Amino acid sequence: MRSVVASSLGNSTWATFQLRYTIWSNLAGNLLSMYSGHKALFQFDANGGAPAAVVNMLYRSLDSTLEFRNETRITILPALSPSWPSSSFTGGRARDGIGISLVWENSVPQSIQLIADKAVKDRTVALISNTFQGKRAEGAGVIQRSGTEIAVLLRRGQNLKITFT
């Protein structure tokens, strides 16, 4: 889906437009994506693509092995829709067996909760966002790396909450 590509590039306006276009023009009455939204062919990839686009607009977690790093990197609110300035989600899944929940107000994260699966080895998690500028992150083991990046050591089975002030 084009909205996934736009959100990967950090273009929230284009990602939002493409997601809305897909919903308005391609969804049938049963909320499944059809090629034209009517009696055309069932469009399998778009049925998984729309949820992926929403997730990619809220957070993005890349495979750490691609960068030869021993840390999980999660970008927070990389392409947040202007239509969603304040909201939250729970139960997201990032790479490397990490659960994620997020609360934001005025397009700025207020808190992030990370939950490591019990089968996951201890690892560093880097959280990246342009909205961290001027914010102080508080939580167990939080290290402020730069104005746009914080890091935490997440242990096996740990439930860690980070708040921003």
N, C-alpha and C positions, 0 to 999 in steps of 0.2 A: 504494500500500500504506500502511496505517496506520503501520507501523513507520518509514517514511520521514518521515512527518509528525511523529511523536513524536521522532525523532532530530533533525529540523530545529528542534524546540522545546527540544532539550537534555534531554529526558526519557529517560534511559537505561533505567529500569525498564520503562516502558511500551513503548519501542522493542524491548527484548529480549522482552517478553511477546508482542507482536504478531508478531515474527519467528518465535519458537518456535511460536506458534499456526498461522501459515501453513505452516510445515514439517510439523507434526504432523497438521494437519487437511486440507491441500490437496494434498500431494504424492502422486503415483501411484508405482507400483513403478519406473517409468523416471526418477524424480526430476523430471518435468515437473509443473507446477502444473495441476491440474484444478479445476473449480469446487468440487467436494466431496471430491476425493482419490480418487474411484472412477471410474465410467464416465460421468461427466458431461461437460460441455463443456470443451474446452481453454481455459485462461485465459491468454491471451497476455501481458497486462500484468503479471501476477504473476511470470511467468518472468523478466522483466527487473527486476521490482521487488525481489525478494529480494536479488540482488547489489547493487542500488543502495542498499538499506537498510543492508547491512553496510558499504559504503563510506561512507555518510553518517554512520554511527555512529563511524567511525574518523577521517574528515576531511571537511571541506566547503569547497569552493572556489566562491565566487560570481563571477558575471560582473562584471568590474571596470567595464564600461561602464554598468552599471545605477546605479552610485554616482558616475559622472563622475570616477573616479579613474584615475590613470595607474599603478596598482599592482595586483598580484594579491594578494587576501586569502584566506588559508587558515586555517580554524579546525581545530585539532588536538584529537583525542579529544573532540568535542563531546557525545557521548552513548555513551561507552564502556560496554559491557555489564559488569555486575559479574562475569559468568562469564569474562571475558577480562582479568584484572588484569595479567598479564604476557605479552607476545607481541611479534610483529613482522610486518611485511609489506614486500614489495618490489614495485616495478613499478607502483605506483598512478599515475594520471594526474589532474593538476589542470588547471584552466583555463589558457588562454594558453600551451599547449605546455610544461608543466612536469611532469616525472616526480617522484614522491615515494616515499620509503621511510621507514619509521618503526620504532623499537624503543622499547618502554615496559616498565617494571617497576613493580609496585604502583600501577598506573593513572597513572604519571607518565612523560612522555617522557624517554628517555635520549639518543637521537640522532635526527636528521632529516637525510635526504639529499635534496637538490633537484638535478635535472638539467634544464637548459634545452635545448630543441631547438635545432638549429643555425639554423633559420629564424626563431627568435624574437628580437625586438629586446631590448636590455638593458632591464631593468625592476626596480623595487623589488617585493620580495615581503614582505608582512606576515604573520607567523605569530601566531595568536591562540590562547590557551588559559588557562583559570583555573589550570591545573596549573603554569604558569610562575612563580607566586608564590614568592619566596624562592630561585629558581634562577638561576644565572648561565649565560648562553649564550656559547659559545665557538666561533669559526669566522671565516673571512676575511670582513671587512666587516660583521660583526654589530653592529647598533645596538639597544640596549635602550630601547624607547620608554616602556614602563610596566611594571608588575608582571605584566601579562597579555599584553603584545604586544612582539615583537621584529621587526626589519626587516633585510633584507639586499638588497644590490644584486646581482642575478643577471644575469650577462652571457651573451650568445649562446653556446650550446654548453658552458657551464660546469657542472662537477660539484662541488657544494658540500656539505660535511658540517658539521652543527652539533651540538655535544654540550652537554649540560646537567650542571652540577655543583652 
